[in-house]
Amino acid sequence: MGRSNLMKALLALMLVLLVALAACSGDSDDGQSEGTDSGSDSEGSAETEGGGEGELYSIEDFSKIKTNEGEAIEGGTLNFGLVTDTAFEGTLNWNFYSGDPDAQILEWFDEALLTWDENYVYTNDGAATYEISEDGHVFTFTIGDNVNWHDGEPVTAEDWLFAHEVIGHPDYDGPRYGSDFTNIEGMEEYHAGEADTISGIKVIDDKTLEITYIQATPSLVTGSIWTYPLAKHIFGDMEVAEMSASKEVRENPIGFGPFKVESIVPGESVTMVKNEDYWRGEPNLDGVTVKVINPNVIVQELESGGVDTVSSFPVDQFPDNAEMSNVEYLGMIDRSYSYIGFKLGTWDKEKGQVVTDPDAKMADVNLRKAMWHAVDNTTVGERFYNGLRWNATTLIPPSHPEFHDESNPGVPYDPEKAKQLLDEAGYVDVNGDNLRETPDGEELVINFASMSGDEVAEPLAQYYIQAWEQVGLKVQLLDGRLQEFNSFYDRIGQNGDDDPEVDVYAAAWGVGIDVDPRGLYGRDAIFNFSRYSSDKNDELMSAGVSEDAFELENRQKVYNEWQQFMIDEVPVFPTVYRSALVPVNNRVHNYYIGDGTNMYRYDIAVTQEKPIVAE
């Protein structure tokens, strides 16, 4: 049996034992206490205590900036591993992409016009600067004179306006249009075809753009501005509906970042060379190659020098490879969380909004809350991620400490409470087979969609299935197997086509720099895959970006209330918060992860032509 298969077998066995142990565990108070402690310890200092399955690690023990060793050479190339078990989709333009693998590639050759600091507030240190009117409604942006597309054409205010026109166009087929855009004066009229232009956006001159927002909100300086232009001299004569599938997006993408695309092997690799005309200055490296590597061979690729670093390192593999001699591990609390979502409706493509179905299979809030009570995410975080993922309590992660309500314990692991909720809701075992039926006496079979991935993916999915079985629910994998990345997101609705066979799904969110959750849970957000909506949800999310929310305490109060509201409603529930670990070859200089480091990709350098190999 190969190492990968052996690991899967051992993990599967461990999960079976975990479920058996969980079924015999103590009362709800113990579960709640363990869940709360795990969250705070992993966020701070998760130290090993007696009787654990293995050493627990703290993300606070890692740096975001690599230590430089030796002297950097001129030039050289970097090999970057894009960790995924599937081909990348290849939608290589910020205005159209939807998946993280494409974003990982984009970040090397294109960038936002505005940068932000460690608190996720826009600065004036980027390719463009901005000024705000006294009333907070009008933003004036100025693009640097030396900011040019890779083909030498200047990045202009017209390009920035054009990006807004394309995303707001009725034929646009990407996921970006939502509340950030409808807050621009005249956008909804333009989107509805009632106007030929967006009245709230004005080109002042070649490098100056003015945007008037309907509502002045704190989100406007923390992520609610669309900062990615679209090259009008390339896309201007193209039909909007044809842009995302065009060669200019898929085969010959363009940007204004430190590297420019030289060649693409679809789904496998992208080779880039340095952009000598980069606005910050000429990059140190001659080029970068991004190539897909499977999570199961990531260690071999790093040890052999096949890649210098990776998009992310599976934290479940860290304990066995913590002493890898040729790399330094960087780490931080990730701006993301894993979650379980419940399908509660569909997406109306014509109206561009969620349609919640009160008769959906998962519509009963007690069924959903019981499924949260049934899973022990504290143990999952410790046993399978050694503390580098930890029990999640709310839908605002600790990567945003000003707004994450650390006093909220979420829903504790309590299978007896789960059974009680199901009994009271009428989900009872009629046939004596330990499987519950619907309140109408019909067979209840719940289809669970979960993604393939690293060695933990399958046993983790099986754990959730078995945990739900322990409280009497028959849950089965959709199609009897894990779904690969692109297929998974297609089926849960990234293009607006919700597969009616999906009842429950396990996914992860990368949270934006702005805490505003409307882009994930708003009524007009296509990424609202649960398809949950309510007047109260609308009210709270609107309050979070109101003028009153400029007062930090007011905004905190609103988002604390929203976090509790989503716990009460359970359209989704968070499972674990995540840390980001990134091993970097010792030959690499000036490498960093995260925000607010004042370091950029053009700074990256190497000390020798080839990666250092592990001893």
N, C-alpha and C positions, 0 to 999 in steps of 0.2 A: 504494500500500500504506500503511495507517495505521501510526502510530507503534508501537502495541501489536503488530501483526502483524510489523512490521519487526524489533522487538526479539526476538520469539520466533524469527524466522528466523535472526537473527544468533547468538542463544544456542544454537540447535540446531546451527548450523554450528560454533560454538566447541566444543560438546561432542563432535561427531564428530571434530574435530581433537584434542581432549583424549584421546579413546579411542585414536586412531591414535598419538599421542605416547606414551601410556601403554604401548601394546603394544611399543614399541621402547625403553622406558626401562631404567635400570640395575638392579643387583642388589638383593636384599632389604635389605642393610644400609643402602643409601642411602634406601630407602623408609621404613625404620623411623626413621632419624635425622630425615628431613624431617617425618614424622608427629609425632614427639616435640617437635621444635622448634616446629612450628606451634602445637601446643597451648599451650606455655608462653608463646610470644611473643604470641599473640592474647589470652591471659589477662592478660598484662602489657603489653608495648610492642611492637606489631607495626609495625615500621618498614619502609619500602620499601627494597628492595635492588635493585641493577641487574638489568635484564632482565625485570621483572615485567610483568603485563598491565595494571596500574593501581596507583594508590596504595593501600597497605594502611593501615587505621585501627586504633586501639587503643580498646577500650571504656573503658580507664582514663582517657581524655582527656575523658570526659563526666561531668557532674554528675547527681545524682538529684533535685536541687531547683532549680526555675526561679528565675532572677534577676528580681526585681520592678522594673518600670520605670513611672514615673509614680505618680499617686495613684489609689487604688481609689475607685469610686463606690458608692453604696448600691444594692443590688439588682443588676439585670441578669441575663441568662441565659447559660448555656454550651451550646455545641453540640458534642457528643461523637460522633466517628465510630467506629462498630463495623465494623472492617475484616474483611470476609468476602465471598466470592463466592457466598454462598447466603443464604437467609432464616434468621433465627435460629429455633430450635425453639419457644421460648416457654414452657419449663418454668421458671417464675419463682418458685421456692422452693428454698432451699438443701437441703431434705430430699429433693428429687426430681430436681433437675437433673443432667445428665451432661456437657454440652458447654461449652467455654470461652465461646462467644458469649453464652449465657444468664448465665454467671457475671459477665461484664463488665457486664451490665445490673443484675444483683442487687446488685453492690457499691455502686451509687448509692443504693439505697433500703433495703437491709437489711444487717446486719452480724453478726459473731460477738459473743457476750457477753464473750469474753476477747480481749485484744490481746496482741501479742508484740513483743519488741525485735529489734534487728538480728541477734542470735544465735538468733532463732526460739524464744526461751524466753518462756512466758506471763508476763505482768506483772499487776499489780493496778490498771492504769490504764484498764481497759475498763468496759463497762456492768455487769460483775460482778467480784467479787473472789473469791479462794479461799484456803483454808488446807488444809494436809496433815497428817495424823496422823503420829506419830513413826515408825510402821512403814511409812509410804509407801503404804498401801492405801486409806485413806479420805480423800476430798476433800470439803470443805464449801464450797459456793458461795453467795455472797450477791449477789442482783441489786439494783441501785440502786433506791431508792424512786421516782426520777423517770424510770425507764425504762418507756416506754409504747408500745403499738402505735399505728399511725397513726390508728386509730379512737378513740383515747383510753383504751382498756382497758389496764390495767397488764400488763406482761410478768411472768409469775409462774413460780414453781418448778413448778407443775402443767404449764405450757406446755413447760418443759424436759423434764420427765418424759414428757410426751405425745409429744414428738419421738422419744425413745428407744423408747416403746411402738409407735409407728407403724413405725419402721425395723426393729424386731425382730419385727414381726408377720409371720406366714406369708404373708399376702396382699400384703405390700409389694412394689412393682414397680420400685423405684429401685435405684441401684447402691451405696448406702452400707453395707449390712450386711456386716460382715467382722470381722477380728481386733480392731479397736478396740471393737467391741460385745461380742464373745464373751468379752472380758476382764472384763466386768462380772458380778458375782455374780448368778446366777439368770437371766441373759439366755438361755442356751441352753435351759433348761427352758421359759422363756416362749415362745421361738421355736418349740419343738417342740410347743407346745400342752399341755404338762404342768403349766403353772402359769398363773394368771390375772393375776399381777402379776410384776414384776421385783424379786426379793427384795433385790437390792443397791442399789436406788435408793429413797430415802425423802424425802418432802416434810416438812421440819421446820416451816415456816410459809410464808406466801404468797410470801416472797422468798428462802427458804433451801432449798437442795437438798443432799442428802448422797448421794454415790456411793461404793460399795465395790468396788474392783477386785481381781480374783483375784491378779494378779501386779503387784507394784510394779516399774515399769520407768521408765527415763529418758525414754521416749517420752511418758509422761503429762504432762510439763511442756513438751513441744515438738511438740504437735500431735495427740496420740492421744486427746484428749477431744472429744466431740461438743458443740460450743458454739452450736448454732443451735436455738432453741426453735421450736415450732410452735403457732400460736394455737389453743388448745383451744376457745375460745368460737366459733370459726369452723368448725373441722374436726371437732370432737368428736362430732357426730352423723352424720358421713359414713362410709361404708364405706371401709376402707383401700385396697381395690383401685381405688376410683373417685377417689381424691384427686388423683393426678398429672395427670389429664385434666380436672379440675374447673375451673369458671369462676374459682374462688378462687385457682387457680394460673395459669391461662392468660389470664384477662381482667381480674380485679380482685385482683391480688396485693397482699399487705400485708407490711410490715416495721416496724422501729423505727429506721431509719436517717435520715440528714439530709434526704432528699427522699422524697416519696411519689408513687406513680403516679397520674397524672390520666387518661391515655388511651393506648391501644395500637393501632397499626396492625399487625396480625399479621405477623410476619416482617420488618417494615420499620422501625418506629420506636416509641419509647416516650417520652412527654412526662411530665415530673415537675415538681412544685412543691415549694417548700421546706416542711419539717416544722417549724413554728414551735415545736413542743413537743419538739424533739430534745433528748435528755438532756445533751449537751455544751453546748448553747446554740443560739440561733437562727442558721441558716446565713446567710452573707453574700449568697449568690445568691438570686434569686427562684425560679429553676428551672433544670432541665437537660433538654435533648432529646438522646436517643440515637438515632442513625439509622444504618442499614446503608449502608456505602459499599464499592464494589468496589475491590480492590487496584489495579486498572488506572487508576482515576480519583482515587486518593488525593492525588496532587500537585495536580491541578486544584482539588480541594475545599479543600485547605489554602491554596493561593495566592489563591483567590478569597474566602476567608473563609467558605466553606460550612460548615466545621467549625473549631472552635478547636483541637482536638487529637484524637487517635485512640487506639484501643486498642493498636495496634502499627503500626510503620512498616516496610514491607518493606526489609530492610537492603540488598538488591541495588539498590534505587533511590536509596540515600543518596548515592553519589558524584556523580551528576548533579544532585543537589538540595541539596548540603551548604550552599550559600550562599543558600538561600531567605531572602529579606529580612524576612519578617514573622513568623518563628518562631524559637524557640530549641530546639535538640535536647537532650533529656535522654537518659541512657543508663545501663545497668548490665548486669552479667552476669546473664542470665536464669536463673530457677529451672526450667530445662527442657533437653531435648535432643531431637534428631531421631533416629530409629532405624529399622532394618529388622527386621521380625519374621517368624518362621516358624511356620506353623500346625502344631501338634504334637498336637492333640486337640480336644476339645469341652467344653462347659459342661453339667454335670448340674444342671438347674433344681431338681429335687426335693431333691437333697442339698446344693445350693448350693456346688458345688466343681468344680474342674478334673478332667477325665478325660483323661489323656495316652494317646495311641494309639501303641504301639511300632511299628506298621506304617504310620504316616503317610508320605506322599510325602517329607516333609522330615525324617524321623526320623534319618537318618544325620548324625551330628555333623560328619563330614569334608566332607559336601556343604555344610553350613551354614558351616563355617569357611572353606572354599574360596571361597564367595561373599563373605565378608568380605575375604579376601586380595585379591580381584579388583577392589575399588573403591578409588579414590584420593581420600579425603575431604580430605586436605590441599589438593590442587589445587582441589577443589570449593569449599572455604571461601575460598580466595584469589581464584579466578577469578570466582566468582559472588556472593560476599558480601564481597569486599575485606577479608578478615580479621575481619569482624564476626560471622562464624561460623567455627569452626575444628575441626580433626580431634578427634573424640571417642574416648576410650580406654576408659573404664569407664562403668558404669551409675549412678555417683554423680557428679553434675556439680560443677564448681568453684564453683558457687553455695553449696556446703556445704564450705568449705575445710578444716574440721577432719576431714572424713571422705573427701573425694575423694583417692584415692591417685595423686598426681601423678607418683610414681616408676614407676607401671605403664604401659608403652608400649602396652598393648592388642595388637591384631593388626595388623602393618604391611602396607602395600600391597605385594603381591608376587605378581603374576599367575603367575609360574613355580611358586611354591610352591602356588598354587591348583591348577594343572594337575597337579602331583605328587600332591597329596592326592586329587584326583578319580581319577587313574590307579590309585592304590593301593587306593581304595575300590571299584574296579570300574566306575566311570562312564567308559566308553571309547567312542571313535568306531569303530563296526563298519562302517558303510556308506560311509565315506570322504567324508562331506559336512560334516566339521568340527563335527558336532553329536554330543554324547555321548548314550548310552542308559543305561538303568538296569542295575545288575549282573545283572538277570534277562534282559537283552537286549530290553527293551521301550522304546518311544519315550518320551522324557522331555520333557514340556512343562510348564513351571512358570508358573502364573497369578499375576500380580503386580498387586495392588491399590494404587493410589496416588491421592491426593486432588488435585482441581483447586485452583486458588488464584491466585497472582500469576503474573507473566510467566515466572518461573523454573520453575514447577511441571512443565510438560510437558517442556521440554528436560532437566530434571534426572532425571525418570523415564526418559527415553530414554537418558540417560547410563548409568544403572545397568543397563538392559537391554543396551546395547551392551558395557559392561564385562564383563558375565557372558557375552555371546556370544563375547568375545575368548578366554575360557577354555573354550569349547565347550558352553555351556549355552543351551538355547532357552528364553527367558523372554519372555512376552507379556503386555501389559496386559489385565487382566480386562475382558471385554466389548469389548476394543479401544479403550478410552477411559479418561480419568481419572474418578474418582467424586467427586460433590459431597459436602460435609462430612457431612451427616446420613446419607445413604445409605451412605457409606463406613463409618462407625462402626456402623451397623446390621448391615452385612454381616460385619464382623470380630467382632461379638458383644457390643456394649454392652448389649443386652437379653437376652443369653444364647443367641441364635440364630446359631450360627456357619455362615456360608455355606460349604458343602463345596467350592465352586469356588475359594476363596481358598487359595493355597499360601504366598505371601509378600506382605507388605504394608509400606508405608512410612508412618510416622506420627510423632507427637511426643508427649512426655509433659511436662506441667507438674508438676513435683515439689512435693510438699507441704512445709510448713515443717519437718516432722520428717523426718529422714534415713531412718527405718525404711521399707524397701522392700516390706513385706508387702502394702500396699494395691495395689501394681502387679504383684507377682510371687508373692504367696502362693497357696497351694492353694485358699483360699476367697475369692479376689479376682476378681470378675467382670471387672475391668479387666485381668486377666492374659490378654490376648488371644492370646498364643502358645499358651496352655493347657499350658504346661510345668509339671511338678511332679516332685519327687524327695525322697527321705528326707533327703539331704544338704542340699538347699535348705531344707527345713523346719527342719533342725537349726541351720543357720547363722542363719536369720532369727529363730529363737527365741532363740538366744544373743545376738543383737543387742539384744534387749529384756529380757534376764534381769537379775537383781539384780547380777550381776557386771559388767554393762555400765554400772552407775552410775559405775564407774571409767573415765574417759575413755580411757585407754590400752587397757583391755580392749575397749571398744566399737570403737575404731579398729582394733584387731587383727582383730576379728571381721569388720568390714565390708571391710577390705583382703582378707581371705580370701574373702569373698563376691564381691567384685569380680573376683578372679581366677577363682573357680569359675564365674561366669557367662561369662567369657571362654573358659574351657575347654569349657563346655557349649553356648554360643551359641544359646540359645532365641531371643534377639534380639541384634542388635549395634548400638551407638550409631554414628551417622554424624558428626554435627557438634554441638558445643555452641553455644549461641545467646546472642546479646546482645539486649537489648530497647532499641529506640530509639523515642522518643516526641517528635515535634515539638509545640510548644505556642505558640499565638499570643501575640504580644508584649503584648496587652492583658490577659493573664491573670496574676493574682497568686496566690502561695501554692500553686502546683501542684507535685506531687512524684510520684515513682514509687518502688516498693520499700518496704522495711520499715525500722523504726527511725529514721524522720525526725522523730518527734514532731509531725507535721502530719497533718491529717485533712480529709476532703472538705468539712466545714462551713466550713473556713477559706478555701476557694477564693473569689476575688473577681475582678472585672474593672475596667478603668479607663475603659471607654466602652461604649456600648450595642451597637455592632456590631464584629465582628472587624476587625482591621487587614488590609488587602489588600496583597499583594506588589507591589513596585515593578516 
